[in-house]
Amino acid sequence: MDRVTATDRDQLAAEGSMSLTEAAAFLGVSRRLVEELAASGELPSAKIGWRRVVARAAVRAYLAERLNGPGPTHTHGGRPC
């Protein structure tokens, strides 16, 4: 998200936000990778003033998706294939 609305700011404040450097440390990856994820939209971010931030919930969701994988796309006999 490039343009931050009052609603976005309220949501970031309520959920808590972190800098890209903090997100990189939390995820155990480089800041450059987090910048690329934010630029691609894979990790939603907002620019507030000169600072780009991500919601803590978005970082946790990204990590959970990576740890759990995308999940089965189809099943066979009720079991994932």
TIRO-2110 file (N, C-alpha, C; in Angstrom, 1 decimal):
// TIRO-2110
0.8, -1.2, 0.0, N, 1, A
0.0, 0.0, 0.0, CA, 1, A
0.9, 1.2, 0.0, C, 1, A
0.7, 2.1, -0.9, N, 2, A
1.5, 3.3, -1.0, CA, 2, A
1.0, 4.5, -0.3, C, 2, A
-0.3, 4.7, -0.4, N, 3, A
-0.9, 5.9, 0.2, CA, 3, A
-1.6, 5.4, 1.5, C, 3, A
-1.2, 6.0, 2.6, N, 4, A
-1.7, 5.6, 3.9, CA, 4, A
-2.9, 6.5, 4.3, C, 4, A
-4.0, 5.9, 4.5, N, 5, A
-5.2, 6.6, 5.0, CA, 5, A
-5.2, 6.6, 6.5, C, 5, A
-6.2, 7.4, 7.0, N, 6, A
-6.3, 7.5, 8.5, CA, 6, A
-6.7, 6.1, 9.0, C, 6, A
-7.5, 5.4, 8.2, N, 7, A
-7.9, 4.0, 8.6, CA, 7, A
-6.6, 3.1, 8.7, C, 7, A
-5.8, 3.2, 7.7, N, 8, A
-4.5, 2.4, 7.7, CA, 8, A
-3.7, 2.7, 8.9, C, 8, A
-3.5, 4.0, 9.2, N, 9, A
-2.7, 4.4, 10.4, CA, 9, A
-3.3, 3.9, 11.6, C, 9, A
-4.6, 3.9, 11.8, N, 10, A
-5.3, 3.4, 12.9, CA, 10, A
-5.1, 1.9, 13.1, C, 10, A
-5.2, 1.2, 11.9, N, 11, A
-5.0, -0.3, 12.0, CA, 11, A
-3.5, -0.6, 12.3, C, 11, A
-2.6, 0.1, 11.7, N, 12, A
-1.2, -0.1, 12.1, CA, 12, A
-0.9, 0.2, 13.6, C, 12, A
-1.5, 1.2, 14.1, N, 13, A
-1.3, 1.6, 15.5, CA, 13, A
-1.9, 0.5, 16.4, C, 13, A
-3.1, 0.0, 16.0, N, 14, A
-3.8, -1.0, 16.8, CA, 14, A
-3.0, -2.3, 16.8, C, 14, A
-2.6, -2.7, 15.6, N, 15, A
-1.9, -4.0, 15.5, CA, 15, A
-0.5, -3.9, 15.9, C, 15, A
0.1, -2.8, 15.8, N, 16, A
1.5, -2.6, 16.1, CA, 16, A
2.2, -2.7, 14.7, C, 16, A
3.2, -2.0, 14.5, N, 17, A
4.0, -2.0, 13.3, CA, 17, A
5.4, -2.2, 13.6, C, 17, A
6.2, -2.6, 12.6, N, 18, A
7.6, -2.7, 12.8, CA, 18, A
8.3, -2.2, 11.5, C, 18, A
9.5, -1.8, 11.7, N, 19, A
10.3, -1.3, 10.5, CA, 19, A
10.7, -2.5, 9.7, C, 19, A
11.2, -2.2, 8.5, N, 20, A
11.7, -3.3, 7.6, CA, 20, A
12.9, -4.0, 8.3, C, 20, A
13.7, -3.3, 9.0, N, 21, A
14.9, -3.9, 9.7, CA, 21, A
14.4, -4.8, 10.8, C, 21, A
13.4, -4.4, 11.5, N, 22, A
12.8, -5.2, 12.6, CA, 22, A
12.2, -6.5, 12.0, C, 22, A
11.4, -6.3, 10.9, N, 23, A
10.8, -7.4, 10.2, CA, 23, A
11.8, -8.4, 9.8, C, 23, A
12.9, -7.9, 9.2, N, 24, A
14.0, -8.8, 8.7, CA, 24, A
14.6, -9.6, 9.9, C, 24, A
14.8, -9.0, 11.0, N, 25, A
15.4, -9.7, 12.2, CA, 25, A
14.4, -10.7, 12.7, C, 25, A
13.1, -10.4, 12.7, N, 26, A
12.1, -11.3, 13.2, CA, 26, A
12.0, -12.5, 12.3, C, 26, A
12.1, -12.3, 11.0, N, 27, A
12.0, -13.4, 10.0, CA, 27, A
13.3, -14.1, 9.8, C, 27, A
14.4, -13.5, 10.2, N, 28, A
15.7, -14.2, 10.1, CA, 28, A
16.2, -14.1, 8.6, C, 28, A
15.9, -13.0, 7.9, N, 29, A
16.3, -12.8, 6.6, CA, 29, A
16.9, -11.4, 6.5, C, 29, A
17.4, -11.1, 5.3, N, 30, A
18.1, -9.8, 5.1, CA, 30, A
17.0, -8.7, 4.9, C, 30, A
17.4, -7.5, 5.3, N, 31, A
16.6, -6.3, 5.0, CA, 31, A
16.2, -6.2, 3.6, C, 31, A
17.2, -6.5, 2.7, N, 32, A
17.0, -6.4, 1.3, CA, 32, A
15.8, -7.3, 0.8, C, 32, A
15.8, -8.5, 1.4, N, 33, A
14.7, -9.4, 1.0, CA, 33, A
13.3, -8.9, 1.5, C, 33, A
13.3, -8.3, 2.7, N, 34, A
12.0, -7.7, 3.2, CA, 34, A
11.7, -6.5, 2.3, C, 34, A
12.6, -5.7, 1.8, N, 35, A
12.3, -4.6, 0.9, CA, 35, A
11.7, -5.1, -0.4, C, 35, A
12.3, -6.2, -0.9, N, 36, A
11.7, -6.8, -2.1, CA, 36, A
10.3, -7.4, -1.9, C, 36, A
10.1, -8.0, -0.8, N, 37, A
8.7, -8.5, -0.4, CA, 37, A
7.7, -7.4, -0.3, C, 37, A
8.2, -6.3, 0.3, N, 38, A
7.3, -5.1, 0.4, CA, 38, A
7.0, -4.5, -1.0, C, 38, A
8.0, -4.4, -1.8, N, 39, A
7.9, -3.8, -3.1, CA, 39, A
7.0, -4.6, -4.0, C, 39, A
7.0, -5.9, -3.9, N, 40, A
6.2, -6.8, -4.7, CA, 40, A
4.8, -6.9, -4.2, C, 40, A
4.5, -6.5, -2.9, N, 41, A
3.2, -6.6, -2.3, CA, 41, A
3.0, -7.9, -1.6, C, 41, A
4.0, -8.8, -1.6, N, 42, A
3.9, -10.1, -0.9, CA, 42, A
3.8, -9.9, 0.6, C, 42, A
4.5, -8.8, 1.0, N, 43, A
4.4, -8.4, 2.5, CA, 43, A
3.9, -7.0, 2.5, C, 43, A
2.6, -6.8, 2.8, N, 44, A
2.0, -5.5, 2.7, CA, 44, A
2.7, -4.5, 3.6, C, 44, A
2.9, -3.3, 3.1, N, 45, A
3.6, -2.3, 3.9, CA, 45, A
3.0, -0.9, 3.6, C, 45, A
3.4, 0.0, 4.4, N, 46, A
2.9, 1.4, 4.2, CA, 46, A
4.1, 2.3, 4.5, C, 46, A
4.1, 3.4, 3.8, N, 47, A
5.1, 4.4, 4.0, CA, 47, A
4.5, 5.6, 4.8, C, 47, A
5.0, 5.8, 6.0, N, 48, A
4.6, 6.8, 6.9, CA, 48, A
5.7, 7.8, 7.0, C, 48, A
5.5, 9.0, 6.4, N, 49, A
6.6, 9.9, 6.4, CA, 49, A
7.7, 9.4, 5.5, C, 49, A
8.9, 9.3, 6.0, N, 50, A
10.0, 8.7, 5.2, CA, 50, A
10.3, 7.3, 5.5, C, 50, A
9.5, 6.7, 6.5, N, 51, A
9.7, 5.4, 7.0, CA, 51, A
8.7, 4.4, 6.4, C, 51, A
9.2, 3.2, 6.0, N, 52, A
8.3, 2.2, 5.5, CA, 52, A
8.1, 1.2, 6.6, C, 52, A
6.9, 0.8, 6.9, N, 53, A
6.6, -0.1, 8.0, CA, 53, A
5.7, -1.2, 7.6, C, 53, A
5.7, -2.3, 8.3, N, 54, A
4.7, -3.4, 8.1, CA, 54, A
4.0, -3.7, 9.4, C, 54, A
2.8, -4.2, 9.3, N, 55, A
2.0, -4.6, 10.4, CA, 55, A
2.6, -5.9, 11.0, C, 55, A
2.7, -5.9, 12.3, N, 56, A
3.2, -7.2, 13.0, CA, 56, A
2.4, -8.4, 12.5, C, 56, A
1.1, -8.2, 12.4, N, 57, A
0.2, -9.3, 12.0, CA, 57, A
0.5, -9.8, 10.6, C, 57, A
0.9, -8.9, 9.7, N, 58, A
1.3, -9.3, 8.4, CA, 58, A
2.6, -10.1, 8.4, C, 58, A
3.5, -9.7, 9.2, N, 59, A
4.8, -10.4, 9.3, CA, 59, A
4.5, -11.8, 9.9, C, 59, A
3.7, -11.9, 10.9, N, 60, A
3.4, -13.2, 11.5, CA, 60, A
2.7, -14.1, 10.5, C, 60, A
1.7, -13.5, 9.7, N, 61, A
1.0, -14.3, 8.7, CA, 61, A
1.9, -14.8, 7.6, C, 61, A
2.9, -13.9, 7.2, N, 62, A
3.8, -14.3, 6.2, CA, 62, A
4.7, -15.5, 6.7, C, 62, A
5.1, -15.4, 7.9, N, 63, A
6.0, -16.5, 8.5, CA, 63, A
5.2, -17.8, 8.6, C, 63, A
3.9, -17.7, 9.1, N, 64, A
3.1, -18.9, 9.3, CA, 64, A
2.9, -19.5, 7.9, C, 64, A
2.6, -18.7, 6.9, N, 65, A
2.4, -19.3, 5.6, CA, 65, A
3.7, -20.0, 5.1, C, 65, A
4.9, -19.5, 5.4, N, 66, A
6.1, -20.1, 4.9, CA, 66, A
6.4, -21.4, 5.7, C, 66, A
6.0, -21.4, 7.0, N, 67, A
6.3, -22.6, 7.8, CA, 67, A
5.3, -23.7, 7.5, C, 67, A
4.0, -23.3, 7.3, N, 68, A
3.0, -24.3, 7.0, CA, 68, A
2.8, -24.7, 5.6, C, 68, A
3.4, -23.9, 4.7, N, 69, A
3.3, -24.2, 3.3, CA, 69, A
1.9, -23.8, 2.8, C, 69, A
1.7, -23.9, 1.5, N, 70, A
0.5, -23.4, 0.9, CA, 70, A
-0.7, -24.4, 1.2, C, 70, A
-0.4, -25.6, 1.6, N, 71, A
-1.5, -26.5, 1.9, CA, 71, A
-1.9, -27.3, 0.6, C, 71, A
-2.7, -28.3, 0.7, N, 72, A
-3.0, -29.2, -0.4, CA, 72, A
-3.9, -28.4, -1.4, C, 72, A
-3.7, -28.6, -2.6, N, 73, A
-4.6, -28.0, -3.6, CA, 73, A
-5.7, -28.9, -4.0, C, 73, A
-5.6, -30.2, -3.8, N, 74, A
-6.7, -31.2, -4.0, CA, 74, A
-6.5, -32.4, -3.1, C, 74, A
-7.6, -33.2, -3.1, N, 75, A
-7.5, -34.4, -2.2, CA, 75, A
-7.8, -35.6, -3.0, C, 75, A
-7.5, -36.7, -2.5, N, 76, A
-7.8, -38.0, -3.1, CA, 76, A
-8.3, -38.9, -2.0, C, 76, A
-9.6, -39.3, -2.1, N, 77, A
-10.1, -40.1, -1.0, CA, 77, A
-10.2, -39.4, 0.3, C, 77, A
-10.3, -38.0, 0.3, N, 78, A
-10.3, -37.3, 1.6, CA, 78, A
-8.9, -37.0, 2.1, C, 78, A
-7.9, -37.5, 1.5, N, 79, A
-6.5, -37.2, 1.9, CA, 79, A
-5.8, -36.3, 1.0, C, 79, A
-5.0, -35.4, 1.5, N, 80, A
-4.2, -34.5, 0.5, CA, 80, A
-3.3, -35.4, -0.3, C, 80, A
-3.2, -35.0, -1.6, N, 81, A
-2.3, -35.7, -2.5, CA, 81, A
-1.0, -34.9, -2.6, C, 81, A
END
